[in-house]
């Protein structure tokens, strides 16, 4: 006889790591930026990635032995570029990884790289069923894919569920680029901020946005307004590979970003992390672009197309950004003792690039995400650290 499952009402008490939930025809769509911030954005890239639920998970206590979850995914692919694998949904029980399942169906938009014209295919809702779970009360967390938009259509269980307390764990708000978002990680608990948060037992709010850590004022205001016990900002790579600004604008923009955050969190420990090692941009400015020769071979790689001679005219490289960030944080610490700086090369440096090369010359692979997360937990989150702590 099939176990009878009961529908569980979905709301923000069960879904953690999202700024808000949008009711859509396919279910609740988690957003990592609030509606007022999205209204100020005109960049399709940011619109896409902020709705990819990196770090977002369903979390509750239950004695359920069977859990079903209906999901409608939306994914974007590019013609001529190798498609990413299907998204992964992971189940953890009392912090331990139990199993994972892949997403399917939903909506897939393919963009023609030559013309920019999109085509869309629509498939069914995917039902994921987790069964054979222990019948004792336990902390259930279902981690949504970090690289697909996911609408949560329904949740069903064979036992009641209870939300976890809002203040059960210290809240860590982190902002960064696609590396923090999880590019090239293969599962949602394998992205480096999640590895670090799980290792330190922190409640993660991940504002890592692929291609979009650009010192946007609305992102700073979002962080300002988000409850946090710890805040970190990983800045630099997107500013370089988009060739977005010059060194003259960079310094004031960083100051303004920090000033805005401090309006809401005047004393919260705040860590600024400079870029990890990335050989193509260490001394060569952006813009970055796809390596067309690699694409012909079916490989996805990036190259830097700027001129190193233009650094003296103010173009940004990773070395320039590291020096500027360290200078800014050192100067501000005279009046802000809860502000800290971490060289990103302590998480992934030149030696790491020799042993664990960046698969696409820009983003760490799955093993490097694990290493970075473990290092961050030890360097910045471990007990007794003087870099950054509660």
C-alpha positions in Angstrom: 0.0 0.0 0.0 1.4 3.4 -1.0 2.1 5.8 1.8 -0.4 8.6 2.0 1.3 12.0 1.7 -0.1 15.2 3.0 0.4 18.6 1.3 2.6 21.0 3.3 1.8 24.8 2.9 4.8 26.6 1.5 6.0 29.9 2.8 9.1 31.7 3.9 9.3 29.9 7.2 10.3 26.7 5.4 12.5 28.3 2.7 15.9 29.7 3.8 18.4 31.8 2.0 16.0 33.7 -0.2 15.2 37.4 0.0 11.6 36.8 -1.0 9.3 34.4 -2.8 7.4 35.3 -5.9 4.1 33.5 -6.6 4.2 32.4 -10.2 2.0 30.1 -12.4 4.5 27.3 -11.7 4.9 27.8 -7.9 7.0 29.8 -5.5 10.1 31.3 -7.2 12.9 32.2 -4.7 14.6 35.5 -5.4 17.9 36.4 -3.8 17.3 40.1 -4.4 14.1 41.9 -3.2 11.6 43.3 -5.7 12.6 46.9 -5.2 16.2 46.0 -6.1 15.2 44.0 -9.1 13.2 47.0 -10.3 16.4 49.0 -10.4 18.2 46.5 -12.5 18.3 46.4 -16.3 20.9 43.7 -16.8 19.5 40.4 -18.1 22.5 38.5 -16.7 21.7 39.6 -13.1 18.0 39.1 -13.6 18.8 35.5 -14.5 21.3 34.6 -11.8 19.6 36.3 -8.8 16.7 33.9 -9.4 19.0 30.9 -9.4 18.7 29.6 -5.8 22.4 29.3 -4.8 22.4 28.5 -1.1 18.6 28.4 -0.9 17.1 25.3 0.8 13.9 24.0 2.3 14.6 23.4 6.0 12.3 21.9 8.7 12.0 19.3 11.4 10.0 16.2 10.7 9.7 12.5 11.4 8.7 12.0 7.8 9.9 8.8 6.1 8.8 10.0 2.6 9.1 13.5 1.1 8.0 14.5 -2.3 8.9 17.8 -3.9 7.4 19.2 -7.2 9.8 21.6 -9.0 9.6 23.5 -12.2 13.0 24.5 -13.5 14.0 27.2 -16.0 17.5 27.0 -17.6 19.4 28.9 -20.2 21.8 27.4 -22.7 23.8 28.8 -25.6 24.1 27.3 -29.0 27.6 26.2 -29.7 28.5 26.2 -26.0 28.6 22.9 -24.0 25.4 22.7 -22.0 25.6 22.5 -18.2 24.5 19.2 -16.7 21.0 19.0 -15.2 20.7 20.7 -11.8 21.2 18.7 -8.6 18.9 18.7 -5.6 20.5 17.4 -2.4 18.9 16.1 0.8 20.7 16.4 4.1 19.6 15.0 7.4 20.9 16.6 10.6 23.7 18.1 8.5 24.7 14.8 6.8 24.4 14.4 3.0 22.0 11.6 2.4 21.2 11.6 -1.4 20.8 13.7 -4.5 18.5 13.8 -7.5 18.6 15.6 -10.8 16.1 18.0 -12.1 14.2 17.5 -15.4 11.5 19.0 -17.6 10.6 22.6 -17.1 11.6 25.4 -19.5 14.8 25.5 -21.5 15.8 28.7 -23.4 18.5 28.3 -26.0 20.2 31.5 -27.2 21.7 31.5 -30.6 25.3 32.8 -30.1 25.4 34.3 -33.6 22.0 36.1 -33.7 21.1 36.5 -30.0 17.7 35.0 -30.8 16.2 32.7 -28.1 14.1 29.6 -28.6 12.1 28.1 -25.8 11.0 24.5 -25.0 8.6 23.7 -22.2 8.4 20.4 -20.4 6.6 19.0 -17.3 7.0 19.6 -13.6 9.6 17.3 -12.0 8.6 15.3 -9.0 11.4 14.2 -6.7 10.7 11.5 -4.1 12.9 10.9 -1.1 11.9 7.7 0.8 13.2 5.3 3.3 14.0 8.0 5.8 14.2 7.3 9.5 10.9 7.9 11.4 12.4 10.0 14.1 12.3 13.8 14.3 15.2 15.2 12.4 16.5 18.4 10.7 15.7 18.0 7.0 17.3 20.4 4.5 16.6 20.1 0.7 19.2 22.2 -1.2 18.0 23.6 -4.5 20.2 23.7 -7.6 22.6 26.6 -7.6 22.6 27.1 -11.4 19.0 26.8 -12.4 15.9 28.9 -11.7 13.5 26.7 -9.6 9.9 27.3 -8.8 8.7 25.2 -5.9 5.3 23.8 -6.9 4.4 21.5 -4.0 5.8 19.8 -0.9 4.3 16.6 0.5 5.3 14.4 3.5 3.9 11.5 5.5 4.4 13.4 8.8 4.0 16.9 10.1 6.7 19.5 9.6 7.9 22.2 11.9 10.0 25.2 10.8 13.4 25.8 12.4 13.8 28.8 14.6 14.8 31.9 12.7 17.7 32.5 15.1 18.8 28.9 15.4 22.3 29.7 13.9 24.3 32.9 13.3 23.6 34.4 9.9 26.4 34.9 7.4 25.6 37.1 4.5 28.1 36.7 1.6 28.3 38.6 -1.7 30.5 37.7 -4.6 30.8 36.7 -8.2 30.1 33.5 -10.2 32.8 31.8 -8.1 30.7 32.5 -4.9 27.5 31.6 -6.9 29.1 28.2 -7.6 30.2 28.1 -11.2 31.9 24.7 -12.0 30.7 23.2 -8.7 28.7 20.1 -9.4 26.2 20.2 -6.5 24.6 22.8 -4.3 26.4 21.8 -1.1 29.7 21.7 -3.0 29.9 25.5 -3.7 32.6 27.0 -1.5 30.4 29.3 0.6 28.1 26.4 1.5 31.1 24.2 2.3 32.3 26.9 4.7 28.9 27.6 6.2 28.1 23.9 6.8 31.6 23.5 8.3 31.1 26.4 10.7 27.3 25.7 11.4 26.2 29.1 10.0 23.0 30.1 8.4 24.1 31.2 4.9 22.5 34.0 2.8 24.4 33.7 -0.5 24.4 36.8 -2.6 27.0 35.4 -5.1 25.7 36.5 -8.5 27.4 35.1 -11.6 29.0 37.9 -13.6 27.4 40.5 -11.3 29.5 41.4 -8.3 29.7 44.9 -9.7 29.4 47.2 -6.6 25.8 47.9 -7.5 24.2 50.3 -5.0 21.0 48.2 -4.8 23.1 45.2 -3.7 24.7 47.2 -1.0 21.3 48.3 0.2 20.1 44.8 0.2 22.9 43.7 2.4 22.3 46.8 4.6 18.7 45.7 5.1 19.4 41.9 5.6 19.8 40.7 9.2 23.4 39.5 9.6 25.8 38.4 12.3 28.7 38.2 9.8 29.1 39.8 6.4 31.7 39.1 3.7 32.3 40.7 0.2 34.4 39.0 -2.4 35.1 41.7 -5.0 37.2 42.2 -8.1 37.0 39.5 -10.8 33.8 40.8 -12.5 35.0 44.4 -12.5 38.1 43.2 -14.3 36.6 40.7 -16.8 33.8 43.2 -17.8 36.3 46.1 -18.0 33.6 48.0 -16.1 35.5 50.9 -14.5 38.9 52.4 -14.0 40.9 52.6 -10.8 39.8 56.2 -10.3 36.2 55.0 -10.0 36.9 51.8 -8.2 38.1 53.3 -4.9 35.2 55.6 -4.3 32.7 52.9 -5.4 34.2 50.5 -2.8 33.9 53.2 -0.1 30.3 53.9 -1.1 29.4 50.2 -1.0 30.9 49.8 2.5 29.4 53.1 3.7 25.9 51.8 2.7 26.3 48.5 4.4 27.5 50.2 7.6 24.3 52.3 7.7 22.5 49.1 8.7 25.3 47.1 10.2 27.6 49.7 12.0 29.4 47.1 14.1 28.9 43.8 12.4 32.2 42.0 11.5 32.7 42.7 7.8 35.3 40.9 5.7 36.4 42.1 2.3 38.0 39.3 0.2 40.1 40.1 -2.8 40.1 37.9 -6.0 41.5 34.4 -6.0 44.4 33.7 -8.4 43.3 33.7 -12.0 46.2 33.7 -14.5 44.5 35.3 -17.4 43.6 38.4 -15.5 46.5 38.8 -13.0 48.3 41.3 -15.3 45.9 41.6 -18.3 42.8 43.7 -18.1 39.4 42.8 -19.5 37.2 42.5 -21.2 37.1 38.7 -21.0 35.5 36.6 -23.6 35.0 33.0 -24.8 38.0 31.4 -26.3 36.6 30.8 -29.8 39.3 28.3 -30.7 38.3 26.2 -27.7 34.6 26.5 -28.6 35.3 25.0 -32.0 36.7 21.9 -30.2 33.6 21.8 -27.9 35.4 23.2 -24.9 34.4 26.2 -22.8 37.3 28.4 -21.8 37.8 32.1 -21.3 40.6 34.5 -22.3 41.5 38.1 -21.4 41.5 40.5 -24.3 42.8 43.7 -22.7 46.2 45.3 -23.2 48.6 45.1 -20.1 50.1 48.4 -21.2 46.8 50.1 -20.4 47.2 49.4 -16.7 49.1 52.6 -16.2 46.2 54.5 -17.7 43.9 53.1 -14.9 42.6 49.7 -16.2 42.0 47.1 -13.6 43.8 43.8 -13.2 43.5 41.5 -10.3 46.9 42.7 -8.9 45.7 46.3 -9.0 42.4 45.4 -7.3 44.1 43.5 -4.5 46.4 46.4 -3.8 43.6 48.9 -3.8 41.3 46.8 -1.6 44.1 46.2 0.9 44.9 50.0 1.0 41.2 50.9 1.4 40.5 48.4 4.2 43.8 49.3 6.0 42.8 53.0 6.0 39.2 52.5 7.0 40.2 50.2 10.0 41.5 53.3 11.8 37.8 54.1 12.5 36.2 50.7 11.8 37.9 48.0 13.9 35.3 45.4 12.8 36.4 45.7 9.2 38.8 43.1 7.9 40.7 42.1 4.7 41.6 38.7 3.3 43.8 38.1 0.3 41.8 35.8 -1.9 45.0 34.0 -2.9 44.9 32.4 0.6 41.8 30.5 -0.6 43.2 29.7 -4.1 46.6 30.8 -5.1 49.2 30.3 -7.9 50.4 27.0 -6.4 46.8 25.8 -6.4 46.5 26.7 -10.1 49.3 24.3 -10.8 47.8 21.4 -8.9 44.1 22.1 -9.5 43.9 24.3 -12.7 40.8 26.4 -13.3 38.9 24.1 -15.8 37.8 27.1 -18.0 40.6 29.4 -17.0 38.2 31.5 -14.9 36.2 29.3 -12.4 37.4 26.7 -9.9 36.5 23.1 -10.3 34.5 21.0 -7.8 37.6 19.9 -5.9 38.9 23.5 -5.6 35.5 24.7 -4.3 35.8 22.1 -1.5 39.3 23.3 -0.7 38.3 26.9 -0.7 35.4 26.3 1.5 37.5 24.3 4.0 40.2 27.0 4.0 37.7 29.8 4.5 36.1 28.0 7.4 39.6 27.5 9.0 41.1 30.9 8.2 38.0 33.2 8.8 35.4 31.2 10.7 37.5 29.0 13.0 37.5 29.6 16.8 40.2 32.0 17.9 40.8 33.5 14.5 41.8 37.1 14.5 40.9 37.7 10.9 37.1 37.8 11.3 35.0 36.3 14.0 31.8 36.7 16.0 
